[in-house]
Amino acid sequence: MPFNILLMGASYGSLLASKLLFGGHSIHLVCLPEEANLINAEGFKVRLPIRGRAEPVLLDSKKLPGKVTAGPAAGVDPAKFDLVGLCMQEPQYRSPGVRELLDAIGRSRVPCMSIMNMPPLPYMKRIPGLDYEALEAAYTDPRVWDSFDPKCLTLNSPDPQAVRPPGEPPNVLMVTLPTNFKCARFDDDRHTAILRQLEKDVDGARFDVLEGKIELPVKLRVHDSVFVPLAKWSMLLAGNYRCVTEDGMRTAQEAVHTDLEASRSVYDFVRDLCVKLGAKPEELVPFEKYAAAAQSLVRPASAARALQNGVPNIERVDKLVQLIAKSRGLSHPAIDAQVALVDRRLAANRAKLATNG
């Protein structure tokens, strides 16, 4: 049965949408006017690398079985959808219009799946034993999540990496690391059944090329454990946030491989912290597998690029992990130093914006 799916955010959301459209589902993307106009007129395009093929395949939403539309946050009724996906970065949810729609989604009790790096605050309440109020300091505006019931919210780890190619229209996305989405189940079996159907649809997708139909990478994997999506935390702290330097940025490959043992130390500390929270070691990713994947990450992470561009807020998974560790009487000097560095860079950006009016 086709579902009506609302995705907030057309940049990363286009990657997830390109997979779900194979199942014949109807998807509405909430995005900026320029993006919406392009998507409504031309659809969107995703370049997806395939192992063993010299060139990526091009997924054109206009040629896929489902239907896609796009528009602003205003006027959207979440009750008309079977599932909502949160595909923007965490600071964007306090923006005018977006904030109101997020509140309506929370009150609607429509099942909501986040694919943010930063887990929504209500999702953290599905992890027992945390001081949830203490974690609010890591969020740009924790109050935007007040209307959500944790039982209606789940987390989908955004492991696949994708960028908008420079110089191309905003309806084009290029996948740089075609790994899988890893989603935790909902508390409600009826909501989880939607995820299971989407997982099946993505698994069954085949794409026509000259030599016939081929299977595509970037699957949706649904897990019973709420801890599986937290595997991304080790990657973010060992790689993404360490792309941020005192006066600039470096690639994720450099962040991980310039000092591999320092990266391993940070990675394993975060991984062990997740185990202390209740994760099973087999639910997480070994450092060696991540380090191998990081060899292909030849761009600075989005957090580093955003800081370099002068933004006043970014997702602070680094600070969230630091606060959780602190609540357990734990700390890591490299993580503390990196959090302090990001704090300084953000403070400088905010001061510059205030000075420029």
C-alpha positions as CSV (number, residue, x, y, z in Angstrom):
1,M,0.0,0.0,0.0
2,P,1.5,3.4,-1.0
3,F,2.1,5.9,1.8
4,N,1.9,9.6,2.0
5,I,5.2,10.8,3.4
6,L,6.3,14.3,4.4
7,L,10.0,15.0,4.4
8,M,11.2,18.3,5.9
9,G,14.4,19.2,4.0
10,A,15.0,18.7,0.3
11,S,18.8,18.5,0.4
12,Y,19.5,15.3,2.3
13,G,15.8,14.5,2.1
14,S,16.2,13.9,-1.7
15,L,18.5,11.0,-1.1
16,L,15.9,9.2,1.2
17,A,13.1,10.2,-1.2
18,S,14.9,8.8,-4.2
19,K,14.9,5.4,-2.5
20,L,11.3,5.5,-1.2
21,L,9.9,6.6,-4.6
22,F,10.7,3.1,-5.9
23,G,7.9,1.8,-3.7
24,G,5.3,4.1,-5.4
25,H,4.9,6.3,-2.4
26,S,3.8,10.0,-2.6
27,I,6.4,12.3,-1.0
28,H,6.1,16.0,-0.2
29,L,9.3,17.9,0.5
30,V,9.3,21.0,2.6
31,C,12.0,23.3,1.4
32,L,13.0,26.8,0.2
33,P,11.0,28.4,-2.6
34,E,13.8,28.1,-5.2
35,E,14.2,24.4,-4.4
36,A,10.4,23.9,-4.4
37,N,9.9,25.6,-7.8
38,L,12.7,23.5,-9.4
39,I,11.5,20.2,-7.9
40,N,7.8,20.8,-8.9
41,A,8.9,21.7,-12.5
42,E,11.8,19.3,-13.0
43,G,11.8,16.8,-10.1
44,F,15.2,16.1,-8.5
45,K,18.2,14.1,-9.5
46,V,20.5,11.9,-7.4
47,R,23.9,10.6,-8.7
48,L,24.5,7.3,-7.0
49,P,27.9,5.5,-7.3
50,I,27.7,1.7,-8.0
51,R,30.5,-0.6,-7.2
52,G,32.1,-2.0,-10.3
53,R,30.8,0.8,-12.6
54,A,33.0,3.7,-13.7
55,E,30.1,6.2,-13.7
56,P,27.3,6.7,-11.2
57,V,23.7,6.1,-12.2
58,L,21.3,9.0,-12.2
59,L,18.1,8.6,-10.3
60,D,15.5,11.1,-11.8
61,S,12.5,11.5,-9.6
62,K,10.3,12.1,-12.6
63,K,11.1,8.6,-13.9
64,L,10.5,6.7,-10.6
65,P,7.2,5.0,-9.7
66,G,6.2,7.4,-6.9
67,K,5.2,11.0,-6.9
68,V,7.1,14.0,-5.5
69,T,5.9,17.5,-4.7
70,A,7.5,20.4,-2.9
71,G,6.5,23.6,-1.1
72,P,7.0,25.8,2.0
73,A,6.3,24.9,5.6
74,A,3.2,27.1,5.8
75,G,-0.1,25.4,5.1
76,V,1.1,21.8,5.6
77,D,-1.3,19.5,7.6
78,P,0.7,16.7,9.1
79,A,-2.5,14.7,9.8
80,K,-2.7,14.0,6.0
81,F,0.5,12.0,6.1
82,D,1.4,8.4,7.2
83,L,5.0,9.3,8.2
84,V,7.1,12.4,8.6
85,G,10.8,12.5,8.0
86,L,13.0,15.2,9.7
87,C,15.8,15.8,7.1
88,M,17.0,19.3,8.1
89,Q,19.8,20.1,10.5
90,E,18.8,20.7,14.1
91,P,19.2,24.5,14.2
92,Q,16.8,24.9,11.3
93,Y,13.8,23.7,13.3
94,R,13.5,27.0,15.2
95,S,13.2,29.0,11.9
96,P,9.9,30.8,11.5
97,G,7.3,28.6,9.8
98,V,9.4,25.5,10.3
99,R,9.0,25.8,14.1
100,E,5.3,26.0,13.8
101,L,5.1,23.0,11.5
102,L,7.3,21.0,13.8
103,D,5.0,21.8,16.7
104,A,2.0,20.7,14.6
105,I,3.8,17.4,13.7
106,G,4.4,16.7,17.4
107,R,0.8,17.4,18.4
108,S,-0.5,15.3,15.5
109,R,1.1,12.1,16.9
110,V,1.9,11.1,13.3
111,P,4.9,8.8,13.4
112,C,8.0,10.8,12.9
113,M,11.5,9.6,11.8
114,S,14.5,11.8,12.2
115,I,17.5,11.5,10.0
116,M,19.4,14.3,11.7
117,N,22.9,13.6,13.0
118,M,21.6,15.3,16.2
119,P,19.0,13.0,17.8
120,P,15.8,15.0,18.6
121,L,15.6,15.7,22.4
122,P,12.5,13.4,22.8
123,Y,14.3,10.5,21.2
124,M,16.9,10.7,24.0
125,K,14.0,10.0,26.4
126,R,13.8,6.5,24.8
127,I,17.2,5.8,26.3
128,P,16.8,5.0,30.0
129,G,18.9,6.5,32.8
130,L,19.8,9.9,31.3
131,D,19.5,13.4,32.9
132,Y,17.4,14.7,30.0
133,E,17.3,18.3,31.3
134,A,21.1,18.4,31.5
135,L,21.2,17.5,27.8
136,E,19.2,20.6,26.7
137,A,22.4,22.7,26.7
138,A,23.5,20.8,23.6
139,Y,20.4,21.9,21.6
140,T,19.9,25.2,19.7
141,D,16.4,25.5,21.1
142,P,15.2,22.6,23.2
143,R,11.7,24.0,23.4
144,V,10.9,23.3,19.8
145,W,10.5,19.6,20.8
146,D,8.1,20.1,23.7
147,S,5.0,18.9,21.8
148,F,6.5,15.5,20.9
149,D,5.7,12.1,22.5
150,P,8.9,10.0,22.5
151,K,6.8,7.0,21.5
152,C,5.9,8.6,18.2
153,L,9.5,9.5,17.3
154,T,12.4,7.4,16.1
155,L,15.9,8.0,14.8
156,N,17.4,7.0,11.5
157,S,21.2,7.2,11.3
158,P,22.2,9.3,8.3
159,D,25.2,7.2,7.4
160,P,25.1,7.7,3.6
161,Q,27.1,10.8,2.7
162,A,25.8,13.2,0.0
163,V,26.6,16.7,-1.2
164,R,25.2,19.2,-3.6
165,P,27.7,19.6,-6.4
166,P,29.1,23.1,-6.6
167,G,27.8,25.1,-9.6
168,E,24.8,22.9,-10.2
169,P,21.1,23.5,-9.5
170,P,19.8,22.9,-6.0
171,N,17.7,19.9,-7.2
172,V,20.9,17.9,-7.9
173,L,22.5,15.7,-5.2
174,M,25.6,13.6,-5.5
175,V,26.2,10.6,-3.1
176,T,29.8,10.3,-2.0
177,L,29.4,7.4,0.5
178,P,26.6,4.9,-0.4
179,T,26.1,3.2,2.9
180,N,22.8,2.2,4.6
181,F,20.3,4.2,6.6
182,K,19.9,2.4,10.0
183,C,16.6,3.1,11.7
184,A,15.4,2.2,15.2
185,R,11.9,0.8,15.5
186,F,9.1,2.8,17.0
187,D,7.5,1.9,20.3
188,D,4.2,1.2,18.4
189,D,4.2,-1.9,16.2
190,R,1.8,-0.2,13.8
191,H,4.2,2.6,13.2
192,T,7.1,0.2,12.9
193,A,5.1,-1.7,10.3
194,I,5.4,1.3,8.0
195,L,9.2,1.3,8.3
196,R,9.2,-2.5,7.6
197,Q,7.2,-1.9,4.4
198,L,9.6,0.9,3.3
199,E,12.6,-1.3,4.0
200,K,11.1,-4.1,1.8
201,D,10.3,-1.6,-1.0
202,V,13.9,-0.2,-1.0
203,D,15.3,-3.8,-0.9
204,G,13.2,-4.7,-4.0
205,A,14.2,-1.6,-6.0
206,R,15.9,-2.4,-9.3
207,F,17.3,0.2,-11.8
208,D,17.4,-0.2,-15.6
209,V,20.9,0.1,-17.2
210,L,22.1,-1.0,-20.6
211,E,23.0,-4.5,-19.4
212,G,19.7,-5.0,-17.6
213,K,18.2,-4.4,-14.1
214,I,20.7,-3.8,-11.3
215,E,20.4,-3.6,-7.5
216,L,21.1,-0.2,-5.9
217,P,23.1,0.6,-2.8
218,V,21.8,2.7,0.1
219,K,19.3,0.4,1.8
220,L,16.9,1.2,4.7
221,R,17.6,-1.2,7.6
222,V,15.1,-1.3,10.5
223,H,16.5,-2.4,13.9
224,D,14.7,-3.3,17.1
225,S,17.4,-1.6,19.3
226,V,17.2,2.1,19.9
227,F,21.0,2.2,20.2
228,V,21.8,1.2,16.6
229,P,21.6,4.8,15.2
230,L,23.9,6.0,17.9
231,A,26.8,4.2,16.1
232,K,27.1,7.4,14.1
233,W,28.2,9.3,17.3
234,S,31.7,7.7,17.2
235,M,32.1,8.7,13.6
236,L,31.0,12.2,14.1
237,L,33.4,12.8,17.0
238,A,36.4,11.0,15.5
239,G,35.9,12.5,12.1
240,N,33.3,15.2,11.4
241,Y,33.9,17.6,14.3
242,R,37.7,17.1,14.1
243,C,37.5,18.6,10.6
244,V,37.1,21.9,12.5
245,T,40.5,23.6,13.1
246,E,41.4,26.7,15.1
247,D,41.4,28.9,12.0
248,G,39.8,26.8,9.3
249,M,38.9,23.3,8.4
250,R,40.3,20.0,6.9
251,T,38.9,17.0,5.2
252,A,37.3,14.1,7.1
253,Q,40.0,11.9,5.7
254,E,42.7,14.2,7.2
255,A,40.8,14.4,10.5
256,V,40.8,10.6,10.9
257,H,44.1,9.6,9.2
258,T,46.5,12.4,10.2
259,D,46.8,10.8,13.6
260,L,45.1,7.5,13.4
261,E,45.7,6.5,17.0
262,A,44.2,9.7,18.4
263,S,41.2,9.1,16.1
264,R,40.9,5.6,17.4
265,S,41.0,6.8,21.0
266,V,38.1,9.2,20.5
267,Y,36.1,6.7,18.5
268,D,36.5,3.9,21.1
269,F,35.7,6.2,24.0
270,V,32.4,7.2,22.4
271,R,31.7,3.6,21.3
272,D,32.3,2.4,24.9
273,L,30.0,5.2,26.2
274,C,27.2,3.9,24.0
275,V,27.8,0.4,25.4
276,K,27.5,1.8,28.9
277,L,24.2,3.3,27.9
278,G,22.9,-0.1,26.9
279,A,24.1,-0.7,23.4
280,K,25.4,-4.2,22.5
281,P,28.9,-4.1,20.9
282,E,27.7,-5.9,17.8
283,E,25.1,-3.0,17.2
284,L,28.0,-0.6,16.7
285,V,30.6,-0.2,14.0
286,P,34.3,-1.2,14.6
287,F,36.9,1.6,14.2
288,E,38.7,-0.3,11.4
289,K,35.5,-0.3,9.2
290,Y,35.0,3.4,9.8
291,A,38.6,4.3,9.2
292,A,38.5,2.5,5.9
293,A,35.4,4.4,4.8
294,A,36.9,7.7,5.9
295,Q,39.6,7.2,3.2
296,S,37.0,8.3,0.7
297,L,35.8,11.3,2.7
298,V,37.8,14.0,0.8
299,R,35.6,17.0,1.8
300,P,35.4,18.8,5.1
301,A,32.3,17.7,7.1
302,S,29.2,19.9,6.9
303,A,29.7,21.2,10.4
304,A,33.1,22.5,9.5
305,R,31.9,24.1,6.3
306,A,29.1,25.8,8.1
307,L,31.4,27.2,10.7
308,Q,33.7,28.4,8.0
309,N,30.8,30.1,6.3
310,G,30.0,32.1,9.5
311,V,26.8,30.4,10.8
312,P,25.9,31.1,14.4
313,N,24.6,27.6,15.2
314,I,25.4,24.0,14.1
315,E,24.3,20.6,15.4
316,R,26.2,19.9,18.6
317,V,26.5,16.1,18.8
318,D,30.0,16.7,20.2
319,K,28.5,18.6,23.1
320,L,25.7,16.1,23.6
321,V,28.2,13.2,23.9
322,Q,30.4,15.3,26.2
323,L,27.4,16.0,28.5
324,I,26.3,12.3,28.6
325,A,29.9,11.2,29.4
326,K,30.0,13.9,32.1
327,S,26.8,12.5,33.7
328,R,28.6,9.2,34.0
329,G,31.7,10.7,35.5
330,L,33.7,10.3,32.3
331,S,35.6,12.6,30.0
332,H,38.1,12.5,27.2
333,P,40.7,15.3,26.8
334,A,40.5,15.4,23.0
335,I,36.7,15.6,23.0
336,D,36.8,18.4,25.7
337,A,39.3,20.3,23.6
338,Q,37.3,19.9,20.4
339,V,34.1,21.0,22.1
340,A,35.8,24.1,23.4
341,L,37.2,24.8,20.0
342,V,33.8,24.6,18.4
343,D,32.4,26.8,21.1
344,R,35.1,29.5,20.3
345,R,34.4,29.3,16.6
346,L,30.7,29.7,17.1
347,A,31.2,32.6,19.6
348,A,33.4,34.4,17.0
349,N,30.7,33.9,14.3
350,R,28.0,35.2,16.6
351,A,30.1,38.2,17.6
352,K,30.8,39.0,13.9
353,L,27.1,38.8,13.0
354,A,26.2,41.1,15.9
355,T,28.8,43.6,14.9
356,N,27.6,43.6,11.3
357,G,24.1,44.1,12.4
